[in-house]
């Protein structure tokens, strides 16, 4: 997960004051994406899951250095 500006081939989703940007080809490959914040003490951070498995992806992203295949 990173800060980015929408490009020509991106899909933009808005939730309240937040905008989520994802490349259209990635969205087609992984399906629906869910972004959650997990409050687990020193292991707190964002968890990103997708409808379909992402080939070659590691575990979920988190503030403590998880691997992110997206």
C-alpha positions, -999 to +999 in steps of 0.1 A: +000+000+000+014+034-010+003+070-017-004+075-054-023+096-079-048+079-102-035+071-137-054+065-169-057+028-164-066+029-127-099+024-108-107+048-080-129+038-051-140+063-024-149+055+012-158+086+032-129+110+027-105+083+015-097+074-021-083+040-030-065+037-063-058+003-080-045-006-114-073-020-135-053-051-146-045-060-110-081-056-100-092-080-127-065-105-116-073-104-078-110-095-077-125-076-048-100-062-023-106-055+014-084-032+035-087-034+073-068-020+102-060-047+127-054-035+163-030-060+178-007-040+200+029-038+186+017-059+156-011-035+146-013-024+110-032-027+078-044-061+064-051-064+027-070-094+014-083-102-020-111-123-034-087-145-054-052-156-043-024-134-056+004-156-072+037-151-054+023-129-027+034-133+009+014-126+040-007-095+046+008-060+048+014-045+082+032-017+098+057-043+113+071-052+079+048-078+063+052-088+027+028-073+002+023-087-033+001-059-044 
